[in-house]
Amino acid sequence: MHKQKLLKFQNRALVLNSIRQHGPISRVDVARRTGLSVGALTALTRELVENGLIYEKQEGDSRGGRPPILLALQPEGAYVVGAKLTEDHITFALTNLDADVIGRLTLENPSVEPEEVAQRMADGIHRLVADSQIQRSRLLGVGIGMAGIVEADTGVCVASPILGWENVPFADLVEQRTILPVYLDNDVNTLTLVEKLYGAGVGSNHFLTITVGRGIGLGIVVNGQLYRGMGGAGEFGHTVIDPQGYVCDCGKRGCLETFVGDPWLLRRAAEQALHYNTIEELSTAAQNGQQQMVELIQKAGASLGYGIAILVNILNPQLLIFSGEGMRYGEMLLQPMREALYANSMSALSSGLKLHTEPLGDDAWARGAASLVLQELFRTSQRELDTVTSM
């Protein structure tokens, strides 16, 4: 299997993860954190240096005797491609090992037929790598994020209402056309992974990523690990908050998405005889003080807060990360959201809660997808690392 090339040995992952999280770091400290013998560590680090994944840098502080040589991750030692798949376009990002975007590409997606989309995906990957002038041998793999229920372990899209897919082995379709390891996951999960590895979620073992845009997405991290349930955890937007409400695309009535999602905001505006062609037009009207639109966004924020209060009461996270195109509304959405959140959650569970907000574009979605591959490179049990370190 191609994917086994990414994670040859568990010890290799332990060493890489320790250097990524704590570097520059001495070999002695890596050995302490991983529990590996100095001999085993020396052999592993020699291999990693030869492969260009880590490098030796200036000497560290000495406590007596010869100063130690420090090890650090080599960001340009390897590359990965991330892709965000939507119904009408694909956004690609080429990143290094620090998830820095060094190349990007957007292609229109004229078809939703799986075979044709897979070929379009492969064409974009080949073009991006060629344009970026990197050695293909340095490309570790491809991560793809998409809306819908995805079995990440098998790379199968179980259901995507936006694309009209059911049980599509999309990762395999792309892998056949690229001869590269390909990973597929829900797009909000990919954002959650990149936050866990490189963003606001670093150091937080219990946090939620909530995205607002065309739909409402949720990524869940519990005990430092992404939680997927049986394969489809995180369909927060389809939490019913009004059984008498609009019929959602999923077939249920009154889903949270029908109060907050972009298409539904446009529909609710039209019911007030305010017709906007795009969500950007609606947003501009609200930002310019159009009272009905201001009230519509505020009500959406309150509805979102009611839903999040349920999550806080059940999961008791330490951090909430808000992202997505819906952050364009700023405090118009966020203030009523916070008010509803704190008013409807148990104070003992929400008093220490941290909230972090960041804007989001397609580039960030693709960077998140790239984290699927980076996760495999660095995958190890965080609890195992913590246990060894505390010994």
N, C-alpha and C positions, 0 to 999 in steps of 0.2 A: 504493500500500500504506500502511495505517495506520502500520506500524512505522517507515517512513522518516521520519515526523514527529519521532521521538525523537532521531534522529541525522542532522540535516540536512547537516552538513558535518563532515569529520574534524577540521578545525581547531577547530571549536566544542567538540568532545569533548576535544581536547588542552587547551584553555583551562580548561574546567570541571574536568577531572581534576586539573590543576595547582593550581587554587584549592581544590578539595576536599582534596587531600593536604597542601598547604603553606600554606593561608590562615590568617589574613589575610596577604596578600602584595601587593607593589607590582606595577604594570604592567611595570616594568623587569625585575623578577625573573621574572614570568610569561613575558615575551618570551625571557629567557635560557633558561628551562627548556623552552620549547616550540620555540624556533628561529624563531618568527614575527617579522615586522617590526613595529616600533612602530605603523606606520600600520594594518596589518592587525589588530593586536591591539586598537587603539583602537576600530575599527569593530565588532569582535566583542564586546568588553566593553560597548560602548554598547547593543548589541542585547540582551545578556544582562541588563543592568540594567533595560532597558525591559520585558523579559519577566518580571522579578521573580525570576530564578534566582540572581542575585548582587546584592550591594549594596556601596556604598562606605562605609567606616567611618573611625574616627579616623585622623589622620595618623600615619605611622610615624616611626622615628628618622631624623634627617637626618645625613648625612656631610658637611654643608656645603651651603648653599643651602636651597631650599624643601623642607620635609618631604614625602615622598610620601604620596599617598592610597592606602590599602590596600583590597584587594578581598577579599570573603569570600562564601562560599556562603550563600544565603538559604534556610534549611531549610523555611520555609513557602511557598516560591515555587512549589512543585508537590507533588503527592501521588501515591502509588501504592497499589494494593490487592494484598495477598498472600493466597493461600488454600492451606490444607493440606487435601487430599482424602483421606479414608479410606473404608472400606467402609460406615461407619454415620453419619458426621458430616463436616461441613465447617467448618473454623475460618478466619475472615477477620480480617485486620488491615489497617487503613489507616495508612500511615506517611508521614512527610515525607521530605525529601531526605537527612536524617541517619539514616534508618531508625528513627526514634523512633516508637513506636506511639501514635497519637492516637485510635484508635477500634478496637473489636473486636466480633466477632459470631460465635456458633456456632449452626449449624443442623443438625438431624438430617437424615440422608440416607436416606430410606426405600427407595430404589431404587438399583440398580447399572446400570440401562439408560442408556447414554451420553446419549441425547437428554434423558431426564428429569433426569439429574445435571447436564447443561449448563444446563437451565432453572433448576434449583435454585441453581446457582452464580450465574447472572445475577440471580436474585431477591435473593440475599444481597448481591451487589455493589451493586445499586440501593438496597437498604435501608440498608446501611452508609454509603454516601455521603450519603443523605438524613438519616440520624440524626446524622452528623457535621457537617452544615450547611456543607460546603465547596462551592465553585463547581465544577460538573462540568467546566468548561473547564480547571480546574487539575489534572485527573486525567490522568496520563500513560499509564496502562495497568494491566494486571492480570498478575500472576505466579502460577502454580499449581504446587505441588509435590505429587507423588504417588509411591507405591511402585511400582517396576517398571522396565522398560526403556523409555526414552523417547528419541525422536529430537528433540533440542531445536531443531534447525534448522527442522524442519517442523511441530513441535507435535503429533506423532503418538505415541500410546502404543502401542508395538510389542507389549508383553506386560505384563500386570499380573495375576499369579495371584490376588491378594487380591480384585480386582474382577472377575476372569474376562474381561478385555478382551484383544483382539488387534487390532492395526492400527486403532485408533480415532483419528480426527483431532480430538482433543478440543479443542485450542486453537481450531480453526476453528469448532467447534460453539458455544463460548462467545463467540467474537468476533462471530458472526452475531447473537447475542442481546443483546450489549452495545454494539456499534459502537465498540469500544475495541481497541487493540493487546493481544493476549493471548499470553503466553509460558508454555510448559510444560516442566517438567524433572523428573528424579528428585528426590525430596524431600531426599535427603542432599546432592545437588549444590547445592541451594538453600541449605542450611545452610553449606556450604563457601564459597559465594559471599559470604554475609553476614559470615562470619568473615574472608574475604579483604579485603572492602571496609571493614569497621567493627570487627571483633573481634580475637581473639587472633592471627589470621593476617596482620594488617597488618605489612608489613615482611619477611615470610617468603616466599621464592620457591619453596620446596619443602616442602609440608606435607600431612598427611593428616587428614581428619576422619572419625572412627570413631564410629558410633552403635550403641547397644545398647538393645534394647527388644523389640518384637514380632519383629523380625528384626535382622540385623546389616548395617549399611550402611557404605559407604566413599565419601568424596569425595577426589579426588586433584588437587593443584595442583603442576604442574611448570613451572619457569621462569616463575613468576608467572601461569600460565594454567591454568584448569580443564581437566583432561584427561578426554575422553569416549571415546577410542578410536574405534571405528567406530560408536558410538552407545550402547553399553551397558556401558562400563567401570565397575567399582565393585561388582560382585556378590560382595563379599567373603564374605558369609554362606554362599555356596554353594561355598566352597572345601572339598574333601573332605579330612578329617583322619583318618577311620576308615572304610575301605572296607567294613567289616563292621558298621557302625553302623546306626542307624535309617534307614528310607526317608524322605527329606525330601519336602516338598511339591513340589520341583522334579523329583522322580523319581530323584535320585541317593541313594546311601547315605552316611551319616556326614558330612554337611555340618556346618561349624562352627555354623551356626544351630541344629542339633539338640542342641547342647550348651549354648547360651547364650541362645537366644531364649525369650521369655516362655511361649509355648504349650508348648514342649518342657520347660521347667522344671516346669510344672504336671504334665505327663505323667510325668516322672521322679519327682516327689514321690508321685504316685498309685501308682506301682509299688512304693513303700515303704509303702503303706497310709496315706499322708498325703494326704487329699483337701482341696484348697482350691478355692473357687469362683472366686477372682480371684487375679491375680498380686500384688495388694496384700496379700491375706491371707497368701500365702506369704512375702512380704517381711517382714511384721510378725513372723511366726513366726521367721524367721531373725534379725531384729534383736533379738528377745527371747531368743535363745540356743538355739532348738530345734536340737540338735546335728546331726541328719540334714540339716536345711535349711542350716545353716552350711556343712557339708561339700559340699553340692550347689552352693552359690554359689561356694565356693572352687574347686571343680573346674571350674566354668564359667569363672572368672577365669583359671585356668591354661590351659584350652583356648584362650581368647581370646588369651592371651599367645603361645602356640605359633604361632597364625595370624599375629599381628602381627609376630613375628620374621621370618617369610618376607617380609612386605612391606618391612621395614627392610632386609633383605639385598638385595632387588631394587631398591628405589627410593631408599634412602639419604636419607630426609627429614630436615629439621632440626627439625621440630616435629610432634608428634601431638596432636590435639585430640579429647578424648573427650566424648561427649554422649549424650543419649537418656535415656529413662525408666530404663534399667538402672543409671544412676549413683545410683539410690536406695540401692544396697547399699553404697556408699562403699568403705572399705578392705577390707571382706570380699571384694569382687570385685577391687579394684584391686591390692592387695598381691600375691596370687598371679599376677595378670596381669603385673605388673612383673617379678617373679622369673622367670617363664617367658620373658618377652620378652628379658631380658638374658642368661639362661642359654643361649638358643637362637639368638641373633643374633651376628654377628661384632662383637667389641668395638670394632674400628676404625671400624665404621659406627654403633654405638649409643652410644659413649662420650659424644659431645657432644649427644645427642638430648634435646630438651626435651619434657616432657609437660604438657599443660594439660587440666584437667577442669572441666566446668561442667554444672549441671543443665539440664534441658530440658523444656518443656511445649509444648502446642499453639500457644501464642502465639509462641514462638520459631520453630516450624516455619513459621507464616504469615509472620512477619517475614523469614525466609529466602526464602520464595517471592517476597516483594516485591522482594528484591534482584535478581531476574531482570530487572525493569524498570529498576531503578537502574543495573544493569550496562550496559544498553543506552544509557542517558543518558551514562554516563561512559566508555563503551567506547573504548579506544585501545590501541595497542601499548605495553606497559610498557617493552619493550626500546627502542622508538623514543624514549620519554621519557628513559630512562637514557642512551642514546647522545648525545642532544642536550645533556643536562645536563653530561655529562663533557667536552664539547668545550671 
